[in-house]
């Protein structure tokens, strides 16, 4: 009976879905569903998206050719309240029986639920796009307007509605542009002598250019340019509405003769509305009120100060050094009025994170008889001096089965009266490990504790003056940070210390410069004897060599298992075997076995040695994204890092002796020396209607030299994961064609390429088709294994390719992402057997992430 009910339910659901798949289900007999728009220009079909965007009505959105949102809309009952009441009263006693079983209130609520569900389905879905004569006519007129605005003043448009299948139609639009109009002469009629002189001084920057085809948007852009020009050159009262253009096209042979008209401003003089010429205003005074609040606005001033022509007034004792505030204000006493200075000031004050709601007001100076002086009043409302923050997260990794992370931070504003911010943060975690050697009965056997202290100053902290190179309009900041952490019972256990001196400045709105003048990191591994328990794949590979029939080694390295099999003891046996193999204490090894042991020894030494990194790095970030909603932008990040050069030079000059490995040591630790560079480029194309194509390309290489023959693990590259190649788990891809045989696979060279086609399914649910290519390799370092190294361009055949599909739900403040990746081309497999061998769900990789990968 249970199976019968399941089959009946499945049949009913299938029937319901199929009924919704009738695209014209909600289309009336006298209506037609729009299936296609086509635009013909001079008889030829065009495909430019910006022209198709002029059409008011487009066909329903489709996915793989299916209008899913329309199908969803068709699932809904268009009259749910009527349907529910009809069902409720279909049988005479049904209302009474339901009321006795549920209650009258629940019967009403049941009907509301049915209505709400159907309304939600209709809202989430998309109603059928019905062809109407009115909308089509409006679209044709809008096409004509678009061509007019782009210089084809005599363009003609027409359309044809063509019925196709039952209740369906397509629309063809026909455009005949004719000859375009070209901008010719430009004259001016500017009433104000002051405004005219400013125009003449900057007319070379005009966006209306003779000889160029007419575009209405050029005239709009020129109006904005002139408004900014005047308001940044002292014309405090200037408004955009005072600018107009007159275009003459009569008997001009398709030429546009343009007149730029700028009127005097409107004003009331002695009670009479009139127009008066513009004056160039200058700022005579700048008053700063750092403790302003609405409730104390009428309180008396109790503390004052002055600095470089600025006057500061406080309602309580002044809590800031005057220079800390005047450095953030770009409105300078004695200079002409400029909107740009006010904008710069707003931006800088907001960046300080010290004040909320900065307010800048101008007033005419009552002591000035010429009417040209202005007083700027800067009202600053301080935030709370102390702020607390907390965070909590859950995690899982190759070593950690389950982890709980937590942390907190204390933020102190204006800590030294110079608008500085001191942030003290603590973090910790507990977790359950996968350590095979762990015989503890505790579930939470992993702990990590750390503390970080960061001090941010709104200036460049440097022994010499930097204003010439990094002026204050570039919004400079200096951050001094130190941190310490200790980690136990996870992997090798470690302690780390970090110290950073970072500079940040913005040469323009799209460009950011980051400079770590000092970036020091010291990592001390505490439990190196646990290496082969953590890196089990390395142990299994070592044990396979050590127990091979052709290999002869001292019995002291081995122990006997339950089945009588020999295996290396951990740690003494494994470490002793590696040491003996290097010094000749193991015989019978073949060349391939020797190569394996060399690789294992090198990897163990690299991952267990303590690290001291003294680096300097610089990042160049060019980003033209205007806001979080902009989906047509590009972003370029270039980073260069050099480590160890200063320590190497000091060691040479000080005559420090090298150790037995030929390397310098400081406090018993070989410092790292390398040069590393990264290039990351992201580009988005907005195709309209929530359709976006996004690409990302990344390339990075780190070359060891001098005091190093390899790159520290924490500075190396890895591949795979939800923000990289999504067909592989993190650290599981590469290097090269080696097959990712280690738990954490990393290398010193990386190439990654990704592309996504993002589109809306319905409502806030979006989807994406993606392809990720990339890999990591070893190059110019101690690794010699051929499969892991990059030796020539032919190794680009080892670029792994993953493809897949993803779903994303937009919660407004973040996006929850679910991606499924398939190994489309796997370089770890034998040549000729690499394509589509992982293209099934049993071998798929499922990724969950927050926000988009790029």
ROMARNU-741131 format. One record per residue (C-alpha): residue in one letter; x, y, z. Coordinates in steps of 0.02 Angstrom, whole numbers, plus 32768, in hexadecimal, padded with zeros to 4 digits. Example, Ala and Ser with C-alpha at 12.3 -4.5 7.8 and 13.67 -1.06 7.14 Angstrom:
a82677F1F8186/s82AC7FCB8165/
This chain:
x800080008000/x80908076802B/x80E2805B7F81/x803A80767F2B/x8023811D7F82/x80D381527F51/x80B281277E9C/x800D81857E9C/x8062821E7EEA/x80ED82177E69/x806E820B7DDB/x800C829F7E1F/x80A9830A7E34/x80E382DC7D85/x803983087D3E/x803B83AE7D9C/x80E983D97D5A/x80BD83A97CA8/x802184127CAF/x808A84A87CE5/x810284887C55/x807E84C27BDC/x80C6856F7BBD/x802085B67B7E/x7FBA85707C0E/x7F9286207C4E/x7F85866F7BA1/x7ED386997B6A/x7E9186647AC0/x7E9D87167A7C/x7F4F872D7ABD/x7FFA86F67A80/x809786CD7AE2/x8132872D7AA9/x81B886B07A78/x8239871B7A1E/x826B87CE79F5/x82D587F0795B/x831888997923/x834788B8786D/x83AF89527842/x83AE897A7788/x836D88CA776C/x83F7887177CF/x83DA881D7877/x844188657906/x8470881F79B1/x84AB88B57A18/x846788A17AC8/x8460895C7AEA/x83E689727A58/x837A88DE7A89/x836F892A7B37/x830489B57AED/x8275893C7ACF/x81F289487B59/x81BD88937B54/x823087FC7B4A/x820987427B45/x820386E37BE9/x82AC86B47C33/x82E886077C05/x836585897C47/x83A5850B7BC8/x831785437B57/x828F85287BDB/x822E85BA7C29/x823B85767CDB/x81F886137D30/x816186107CBD/x814485587CE7/x814D85847DA0/x80CF86107D87/x805B85977D2E/x805F85247DC6/x800385A57E2D/x7F4785B17E3A/x7F16865E7DFC/x7E7D86627E70/x7EB486047F0B/x7E3686517F84/x7DA286257F13/x7DE685767EF4/x7DFD85577FAE/x7D4D85917FD9/x7D0585287F4C/x7D62848F7F8D/x7D3084B48041/x7C7784BD8018/x7C7684367F93/x7C3283BA8013/x7BAB83F7808A/x7BFD83BE812C/x7CB483DE8100/x7CC48488815C/x7C77843F81FB/x7CE383A381F6/x7D82840781DD/x7D5184828266/x7D3283F482E0/x7DD783A382AF/x7E40844282AC/x7DDA84DA82E4/x7D8585658283/x7E2085D28293/x7E8F8548824D/x7E18852F81BA/x7E2B85E8818F/x7EE785DC81A7/x7EEE85458133/x7E9C85AC80AC/x7F17863B80C9/x7FA985C280BA/x7F6585828013/x7F5086347FD5/x7FFE86698011/x805385D57FBE/x800385FB7F17/x802A86B47F26/x80E0868A7F4D/x80EA86177EB5/x80A2869E7E44/x811687217E8D/x81AF86B27E7B/x817F867A7DCD/x816F86E57D32/x80C8870B7CDE/x80BA86E77C24/x80FE87707BB3/x8064879A7B4D/x807B87F47AA7/x801788957AA2/x800889147A18/x802289A27A93/x80C3895E7ADD/x810689347A31/x80E089E379F2/x81378A2E7A8B/x81CE89C07A6A/x81D889FC79B6/x81CF8AB179F1/x82548A917A73/x82C68A4579EF/x82AC8AE17987/x82D78B4D7A1F/x83768AE87A3C/x83B18B04798A/x83818BBC7997/x83E98BCD7A37/x847C8B8079DB/x84788BF77947/x83FD8BAA78CC/x837B8C3478D2/x831B8BF5783B/x83118B3D7870/x82718ADF7847/x822F8A4678A4/x81A889C67883/x8176891D78CA/x811C887E789B/x80C588047912/x80D3875578C7/x806486CA7910/x80C28625791D/x8081858F797C/x7FE1858979E1/x7FCF86257A4D/x8081865A7A24/x80CF86E579BE/x817587387999/x819587EF7974/x8208883578EE/x824088EA78FB/x828189477862/x82F489DE7871/x832D8A4F77E4/x83AD8AC67834/x83D88B2F779A/x846D8BA6779F/x84AE8BD7784B/x84CC8C897887/x857C8CC478B4/x85A98D487936/x85EF8DE278DE/x86058E8E792A/x85FB8EB479E5/x85D28F647A1F/x85AB8FAA7ACC/x852D90237B15/x856890377BC9/x851E90CA7C27/x859F90D07CB3/x864C91117C8E/x869290A57D1A/x863B90087CDA/x8672902E7C28/x872990427C59/x87268F9B7CB7/x86D68F477C20/x87598F8B7BA9/x87E68F527C1A/x87A68E9F7C18/x874C8E8E7B71/x87D38E187B30/x87868D957BA6/x86D98DA57B58/x867F8D017B3C/x86258D497AA4/x86A58D317A1A/x86948D747967/x869D8CEE78E1/x86508C687952/x85A48C1D7936/x85208C6E79A3/x84F38C157A46/x847A8C5B7AC4/x84DC8C0A7B52/x85748C737B22/x850E8D107B42/x84D48CCB7BE9/x85868CA17C19/x85BF8D507BE5/x85388D9D7C53/x857A8D387CE7/x862D8D677CBE/x86058E207CB9/x85A48E167D5C/x86378DC47DB4/x86AF8E3D7D61/x86548ED77DA0/x86308E927E4F/x86E78E627E61/x87218F0E7E2A/x86C98F7C7EA7/x86198F8D7E60/x85C08F5A7F00/x85118F847EC0/x85208F2D7E18/x849D8EA77DED/x84918E317D59/x83E88E767D27/x843D8F167CEC/x848F8EB87C5B/x84338E957BB8/x84628E6C7B05/x841B8EA77A61/x84388E3579CB/x841B8E7B791D/x84028DFC7890/x83A08E657814/x83EF8E637767/x84968E2A77AE/x84B18D8F7741/x84A68D1777D5/x85118D847844/x84E78DB778F8/x85178E687927/x85148E7279E4/x85008F087A56/x852F8EF57B0F/x84BB8F677B73/x84E08F917C2A/x846D90097C82/x848F90737D1B/x844B902D7DBD/x83A090557E03/x839D90BC7EA2/x832C912C7F07/x836D91DE7F17/x830A92587F80/x827391E57F73/x827B91DA7EB6/x82A1913A7E55/x8330915C7DDD/x83CE91127D95/x847991447DD4/x8528911D7D92/x859090987DE6/x861C90C17E5F/x86B3905A7E8C/x86A2902F7F44/x873090057FB8/x87328FB38062/x8761903380E5/x87508FC3817F/x87428F0A81A8/x86F48EDF8250/x86FA8E2D8290/x86858DEE8319/x86CB8D42834B/x864F8D1A83D7/x85AE8D518384/x850C8CF983B1/x845A8D2D8390/x84348D378449/x84C68DAD846E/x84B38E1D83D8/x847C8EB08444/x84FE8E9384CC/x858D8F1084E3/x863A8EF0849E/x86B28EC2852B/x87568E9B84D1/x87A78EE38437/x88458EC983D1/x88928F01832E/x89058EAE82B0/x89438EED8207/x88B18F6581F3/x882B8EEC8230/x87C48F1182CC/x87878E82833A/x86F78E9583B4/x86C68E118433/x86308E0784A6/x869B8DA58521/x87568D928536/x87A48D7B848A/x87CF8CC2847A/x88338CCE83D8/x88D78D1C83AC/x88A98DA88332/x891A8D6882A7/x88C48CBD82A9/x88228D128273/x88668D988200/x88C58D12819E/x881D8CC28177/x87CF8D648138/x87F78D968083/x87988E3B808A/x88258EB880A2/x88118F6B80E3/x883F8FEC8061/x881C8F7C7FC8/x878D8F877F4D/x86F18F207F6C/x86F58E707F22/x86758DE37F2A/x87048D687F14/x87528DA27FB9/x86AF8D7F8014/x86A38CD17FC5/x87578CA97FF4/x87338CE080A6/x86978C7480B4/x86F68BDD8073/x878A8BF480E7/x871F8C0F8182/x86BB8B72815C/x875B8B0E8143/x87998B3D81F0/x870C8AD78240/x870F8B5582CE/x86768BBD82A4/x85C68B9B826A/x855E8C0D81F9/x85DF8C9481D2/x85858D31819B/x85D48DC2813B/x85748E658128/x85A48F0780D1/x85668FB380FC/x858F905E80B9/x860B90BC8126/x85A8914B8177/x864791B1818B/x866A91B180D0/x862392468071/x864891FE7FC5/x85D591687FDC/x865B90EF7FA1/x869C90A58045/x86579003808C/x86688FB28137/x86708EF48139/x862E8EA081D6/x865F8DE981ED/x85F18D90826D/x86378CEA82AC/x85D38C718318/x86498BF4836B/x86258B3A8374/x86328ADC8417/x86E68AD48450/x86DE8A198474/x868E89928409/x868488D78424/x86738853839C/x8659879783A2/x8660870C8321/x863C8652831A/x865285D08290/x86548516826C/x86D984C48200/x8718841F81B8/x87BC83F28164/x88298361812E/x886C834E81DE/x87DC83948245/x873983338246/x86DB83BC82A0/x870E846682E1/x86C284F8833E/x871285A1832D/x86EF863B8396/x873A86E683AE/x8721879483EE/x876A884083D6/x877488E48433/x8780898083C8/x87BC8A228418/x87A88AC283B4/x88188B5B83C1/x88888AFC8437/x89188B7B8432/x88AF8C158405/x88E88C0B834F/x884E8BB38305/x88A88B0B8315/x884C8A678329/x888F89DD8399/x884289328381/x886888A283F7/x882687FB83BD/x8827874E8406/x87FD86AC83B0/x87F185F783DD/x87B0855283A0/x879384A183D8/x877C840B8368/x878183508350/x8813830D82EB/x882F827F8271/x88DB825F82B9/x88F981A482AA/x897781A68338/x890381FD83B1/x88CE81838435/x8875820184A2/x87C081E284CE/x8798829B84C3/x872882CE8433/x876D8380842F/x8827835F8425/x885B83F883BD/x887684A48405/x88B1854883BE/x88C185EF8415/x88FB869383CA/x8900874C83E8/x891787DF8370/x893688978391/x892589178304/x894089D2830D/x89028A388277/x893C8AEB825E/x88F18B6381DD/x899A8B948195/x8A3C8B4A8153/x8AAF8B2481E4/x8B5E8B36819F/x8C008B8B81D7/x8BFC8C078147/x8B6E8C728104/x8B048C168082/x8A868C9F8057/x8ADE8CC07FAF/x8AC78C0D7F78/x8A288BDD7FD2/x89C18C7B7FEE/x892F8C758066/x88AE8C707FDA/x88E88BBC7FBE/x889E8B8F8068/x893C8B4180B4/x89378AC78145/x89BB8A6A81A8/x899689C98205/x8A0B897D8287/x89DC88CD82B7/x8A1E88408322/x89D587968341/x89F986F38397/x89A686498396/x89C2859983D5/x897584FC838D/x897A845083DC/x894683A283A9/x892883D082F4/x89AD8393827F/x8A5883C082BF/x8A2184408341/x8A6A84EB832C/x8A8585978373/x8A8A86338308/x8AB686EA831B/x8A908771829C/x8ABA8829828B/x8A80889B81FE/x8A98895081CE/x8A1F89768142/x89FC8A1380DC/x895E8A318077/x89368AC28004/x88C18AE57F71/x89098B4D7EE1/x885A8B587E94/x87AC8B107EA6/x87D88A707E49/x888A8A517E84/x88CA8A0E7F2A/x897F89F77F5F/x89AE89837FEF/x8A6089798031/x8A9A890580BA/x8B3E895980E5/x8B5B88D38169/x8B05882B816C/x8B5587B381E8/x8B168705820E/x8B678684827D/x8B2085D48287/x8B6185528300/x8B2B849D82EA/x8B1C84448391/x8AED8391836C/x8B53835D82D5/x8B5682A8830E/x8A9F82A082DE/x8AC282C58226/x8A9F821781E1/x8A018207824A/x89BD82A581FC/x89FA828D814A/x89BF81DA8138/x89D281D4807C/x8A8B81FD808D/x8A9D8174810F/x8A4580F380A1/x8AB48121800F/x8B508114807C/x8B17807080C9/x8AF78025801D/x8BAC80467FED/x8BEF800C8095/x8B927F64808D/x8BB87F407FD6/x8C0B7E977FB9/x8CA67EE57F6B/x8CC97F5C7FFC/x8D3D7F2B808B/x8D3A7F94812A/x8D5E7F7881E4/x8CD37F1A823F/x8CD27F9E82C7/x8C6B800F8255/x8BDA7F94824A/x8B547F4982B6/x8AE57EB28293/x8A2A7EC6827C/x899B7E5182A9/x89A37DFD81FF/x8A5E7DE4820A/x8A837E728194/x8B127EEA81B1/x8AFB7FA581B8/x8B63803881ED/x8B528079829D/x8B1E812F82B6/x8B82819882D0/x8C27813F82F0/x8C1980BD8267/x8BDB813381DE/x8C5981BA8207/x8CE5813D821B/x8CC080EA8175/x8CC481908119/x8D6981BE816D/x8DB78114814A/x8D8181188094/x8DDA81C0807F/x8E7B818580D1/x8E8480D9807F/x8E3E8073810E/x8DB4802E809D/x8DE37FC38008/x8D897F7E7F70/x8D2D801F7F47/x8D00803C7E91/x8D1180E67E3F/x8C5481087E46/x8C4F80D77EFD/x8CE281497F23/x8C8781D97ECC/x8BEB81B87F34/x8C5181BA7FD5/x8CA7825C7FA3/x8BFF82AE7F84/x8BB9826E8029/x8C5382A98088/x8C4F83548038/x8B95836A805B/x8BA783338111/x8C3983A9812E/x8BDB843980DF/x8B3A841D8141/x8B8D83FE81E9/x8C13848581E9/x8BF385278245/x8BD585C081D6/x8C12867281E5/x8BCF86E5815E/x8C03879C8155/x8BAB87E180BC/x8B7988808065/x8AEA88817FE9/x8A8A88FB7F7D/x89DB88E77F33/x8991894A7EA3/x88D3893D7E9B/x8872898D7E0B/x87B6897A7E20/x873489DB7DBD/x869E898E7E16/x862D8A1F7E44/x85C489CA7ECC/x858D891F7F0A/x850689167E85/x857A893A7DF3/x8588889F7D85/x85EE88EA7CF8/x869D89087D39/x875088CA7D3E/x87CD88B47DCB/x8889889D7DBE/x88F8886F7E50/x89B688627E40/x8A1E88327ED7/x8ADB88257EE7/x8B3187E37F83/x8BE987D37FAE/x8C248778804A/x8CCA875F80A0/x8D3387DF8042/x8D4F885280D7/x8D7A87C1814A/x8DF1877980C8/x8E49882080B3/x8E5A8839816E/x8E9C87888184/x8F1E87A480FD/x8F56884B8145/x8F5C880681F6/x8FC3877181BE/x8F4686F181FD/x8F80864081DA/x8F1285CB8174/x8ED9852681BC/x8F0084798174/x8E79848F80F0/x8ECB852F80B1/x8E4185A080F6/x8E3D8632816F/x8DDF861B8212/x8D968697828D/x8D758652833A/x8D8B85A582F2/x8D0A85BD8266/x8D3385C681AC/x8CD9865F816C/x8C7D865580C5/x8CB786B3802B/x8C4B86BC7F90/x8BF5872B7F11/x8B3B87137EF7/x8ABF87647E81/x8A0487517E63/x899287967DDB/x88D687887DF1/x885987CC7D70/x879B87C97D7C/x872188067CF8/x8662880A7CFA/x85EF882C7C65/x853B885B7C8B/x84CD88127C01/x842C88567C4B/x839987FF7C9E/x840887B87D29/x847B87627CAD/x853487787CD1/x85D3872C7C8A/x866487307D05/x871786F97CE9/x87AF86ED7D58/x886586CC7D2E/x88EF86B47DAD/x89A886947D9D/x8A2986897E25/x8ADC86517E3D/x8B5286527ED2/x8C0A86367EAF/x8C7F86057F3E/x8D35863B7F38/x8DC686667FA9/x8D9D86228055/x8D0E85B38017/x8CF485267F9E/x8C37851B7FBB/x8BA285887FE9/x8B56857F8098/x8AB18522809E/x8A5185BD80D5/x8A91861F803D/x8A7585967FBB/x89E1857E7F46/x895984FA7F4A/x88CB84CE7ED4/x881884927EE9/x878A84CA7F59/x86EA85327F50/x874685CF7F14/x87C085797E9E/x87AB84DC7E34/x8706849C7E79/x871983EC7E33/x87A483CA7EB2/x87A983DB7F6F/x8821845D7FB9/x88D784257FAF/x88A883897F4B/x88D783C37E9B/x898A83B27E59/x8A1683D37E59/x8A1983B47D9D/x89E283047D72/x8A1B82B87E18/x896682977E4B/x895D82F47EEF/x899C82627F53/x89C382C77FF0/x89468309806F/x897D83BC804C/x89BF83D37F9C/x8A1684787F7D/x8A9784C17F06/x8AEA85657ED8/x8A9685877E31/x89DD85947E07/x896C85B87D73/x88B085C67D89/x882985F67D0A/x876F85FB7D2F/x86D286327CD5/x861C86377D0B/x8578865B7CB6/x8502869A7D3D/x844786AA7D26/x83A786B67D88/x833586207D9D/x82A886757DFB/x829886EF7E8A/x833686F47EF3/x8373864B7EB3/x83FF86587E33/x846885D77DD7/x850D85CD7D7D/x856885607D00/x862385617D1F/x86C885207CE1/x876985247D48/x881484FC7D03/x88BB84FE7D5C/x894484A37DB9/x89DE84BC7E24/x8A9184897DFF/x8B3D848D7E4E/x8BBF84F37DF1/x8C6E85337E1D/x8C6A84DB7EC6/x8CA8843B7F17/x8C1D83CB7ED4/x8C5D835F7E44/x8BCA82E97E24/x8B9F82FB7D6C/x8AE382EA7D84/x8AE2837C7E00/x8B5483F77DA8/x8B3984747D1C/x8BC584657C9E/x8B7B84A27BF9/x8ADE84E87BAA/x8AA884367B83/x8A8184247C3D/x89EB84947C20/x899783F37BE9/x898C83D07CA4/x890E845D7CBE/x887B84077D13/x87CC84337CD8/x8733842D7D46/x8684845B7D0E/x85E084607D68/x854384BA7D9B/x851985207E34/x848585677E92/x848D860C7EF2/x840A86577F65/x841487127F82/x83EE87458035/x841487FC800A/x84A1880B808A/x84F9876D804C/x84E786E47FC9/x84E1862C7FF9/x853785C77F71/x852C850D7F46/x859884CD7EB6/x85AE841F7E6D/x865284037E10/x868083737D9C/x873083417D6A/x8725835F7CB0/x87DF83507C8A/x884C82FE7D0F/x890883097CED/x892B828A7D77/x88E882007D05/x894A81B27C78/x895282107BD4/x88C081E17B64/x885581B67BFA/x884182637C49/x879F82A47BFF/x86F5828E7C56/x872F81FF7CC8/x86EA82587D60/x864982947D11/x85CA82437D84/x857C82737E2A/x85D781EB7E8A/x867B82447E62/x863882F67E68/x867683767EE6/x85F283D97F44/x862284877F7F/x85C784FC7FF5/x860185B07FFE/x85CF8660802F/x85C386E27FA4/x860786CD7EF4/x86B1867E7ED5/x86EA87157E6F/
